[in-house]
Amino acid sequence: MRPPQHILARDATGTAYTESGATSVPGTYVVPWWLLLILLVGVPLLAAAISMTFARRTPPLTRREA
């Protein structure tokens, strides 16, 4: 039985360690770039647009009496 370090090494480096030696395996991580872009850019823009619709244009001004 192999220790779990071999699994982590394969995932991090793209190299599988077997009894015959190290072999190259295809990448295991798929980064969802479009989803990250939508979350990092689209969600804040949507939040800003929604907050602009509910914000007042000019706040009511009051004068203080001394």
Wavefront OBJ file of the C-alpha trace (Angstrom):
o trace
v 0.000 0.000 0.000
v 1.308 3.423 -0.953
v 1.372 6.253 1.567
v -0.860 9.266 0.836
v 2.159 11.451 -0.001
v 2.313 9.813 -3.431
v -1.213 10.964 -4.188
v -0.400 14.537 -3.202
v 2.829 14.521 -5.225
v 1.005 13.311 -8.337
v -1.687 15.965 -8.004
v 0.757 18.788 -7.401
v 3.412 17.947 -9.986
v 1.701 15.837 -12.653
v 4.113 12.976 -11.976
v 2.961 9.529 -10.843
v 5.399 7.421 -8.857
v 5.040 3.704 -9.525
v 7.193 0.673 -8.818
v 8.921 1.110 -12.183
v 9.729 4.779 -11.517
v 8.276 8.198 -12.129
v 5.930 8.638 -15.076
v 4.293 11.741 -16.408
v 0.518 11.909 -16.177
v -1.827 14.513 -17.610
v -2.728 17.445 -15.433
v -5.319 16.758 -12.797
v -6.437 20.269 -11.908
v -8.894 22.038 -14.158
v -9.267 25.692 -13.239
v -12.704 27.120 -14.090
v -11.422 30.472 -15.342
v -14.793 31.709 -16.656
v -16.515 30.945 -13.369
v -13.778 32.727 -11.421
v -13.989 35.714 -13.745
v -17.754 35.921 -13.324
v -17.469 35.640 -9.548
v -14.631 38.142 -9.167
v -15.870 40.754 -11.654
v -19.520 40.102 -12.412
v -20.874 39.752 -8.888
v -19.401 43.049 -7.591
v -20.639 44.865 -10.712
v -24.112 43.407 -10.212
v -24.070 44.415 -6.534
v -23.019 47.960 -7.466
v -25.784 48.213 -10.058
v -28.419 46.999 -7.604
v -27.227 49.362 -4.875
v -27.292 52.302 -7.309
v -30.968 51.660 -8.038
v -31.900 51.902 -4.361
v -29.595 54.780 -3.372
v -30.962 58.299 -3.105
v -29.704 60.849 -5.573
v -29.319 63.671 -3.025
v -29.502 63.201 0.707
v -31.870 65.516 2.617
v -29.906 68.438 4.045
v -30.776 69.867 7.467
v -29.422 72.967 9.125
v -28.348 72.836 12.729
v -29.545 75.477 15.149
v -26.849 76.764 17.488
l 1 2 3 4 5 6 7 8 9 10 11 12 13 14 15 16 17 18 19 20 21 22 23 24 25 26 27 28 29 30 31 32 33 34 35 36 37 38 39 40 41 42 43 44 45 46 47 48 49 50 51 52 53 54 55 56 57 58 59 60 61 62 63 64 65 66
